[in-house]
Amino acid sequence: MGKALVSLQSVTLGYGRKVVLREVTMRLGQGEFWGFVGPNGSGKTTLVRALLRLLRPQSGQIVWHQPVRIGYVPQREALDDLLPLTALDIVLMGRIRKGGFLHRFTVTDRQKALQVMEQVGIAALAPLPYRDLSGGQKQRVLIARALATEPDVLLLDEPTNGLDLPTEHAIMALLRRIHAERGVTVVLVTHLLSLAANAATHLALFREGQVIAGPAPELLTERRLSATYQAPIVVHEVNGYRIVLMGAGQQ
């Protein structure tokens, strides 16, 4: 268990009178790899907004145990392809601190941006228009932008959505490498339990306004998963890869 970064203590989240998540209690530690897993509309985005300090709890407490910088990777669709920006321009956005878009990039900013692009395997894409890149290339650009902030936590919202299987595998391998080499805390938001099951050290399972959180080995049992989702769930392991099946083979 890593050193505590942030703790949620009986946190209830929602919008106005609408409650989305109730009594969430969990702790994110340094160097952990979290999978936030649940179907669309289960409250994952609401918890992400709270962690980004965009949404205050209706009750309970979010306790930050130390200053934490979060590198956020939004869904690719959130970035307008019509913007006439290069891949390097996008990554440089991660160096903006105070002053917003009035920030003047320094030589150090450019060096840092190019360094993280090299680390995620896209150095050759630096001068190319972002809108002309493939889905997998765009995802690597957004990951590089988040790394350019020099984060304590890398928070990714559905990073494999819309990618083919080889590209999905490559992105997940990249995230595992970043986690291992940098020791950064990773939070992967996904609706695919199998995806998180093969990378995460910890899981937060979202269902009907509730969050069950803890070490992955404790939650990745057929009994625990079946109880959480109130449906028969089978966990297979094939060549070291976990496959989670719900009901009649639905992942």
C-alpha positions, 0 to 999 in steps of 0.5 A: 500500500503506497503513501496516501495521496487522497482519501474519500470519507463517506462522500456523497456526490451529485448535482443539485438534488440529484444524488449520483454516488452515495457514501463513497469511502476509498483511499488512493495511494502513491504508486497504485494503479486503479481501475474505475470500472462501471457502465456508462451512467454509473457515476465514474465521471462524477467521481472524476470531477470530484478528484479534479476538484470540479465538484464538491461533495454533498456530504462527507470529506475528500482529504488531500494528504499532500499537494497532488498534481493530476495529469488528466487525459480526457476522451479524444472526442473532447478535443476539437479536431478543427483546431489547427494545432500540431502534436507538439502544440497539444503536448505543450499545453501540459506545460501551461500553469499560471497565466493560461494561454498567455503563458509563454513557453520556454526552452525548458517547456519545449525540451520537456514536451519533446522528452515525453513525446519520445518516451511514449513513442511519438517524437516523429509526430511532433510537427504533424497536425493533430487532426490528421493522426490516427486514434491511437496516435492521438491517444499517445499525444494526450498521454504525453500532454498529461505527462508534461505536467509532471503529475503525481496522478495520471487520470485517464478517461476511457483511453481505449474507446474506439480503438482496435484490439492491437492499438488497445493492447499497445496503449495498455502496455504503455500505461503499464510501462509508465506506471512501472518506470515513473512510479506515478499513480494511475487511475484508468476509467473504463467500462471494460472490467477485463481491461482493468483486471489485467493492469490494476492493483486496485479496483473501484466497481461502480453500480447503482450509486455505490462504489466498492473499492479495494485491492484487485485480488480481493475483488476479482473473485467470481463470488465477489463480482457476482455479488457486486453486479448481481449476475453470474460472473466467470473469471478465466485466465488464459496465458496469464490474461484474465477474461471476465464474462458476465451472464451469457458471455457478455463482458 
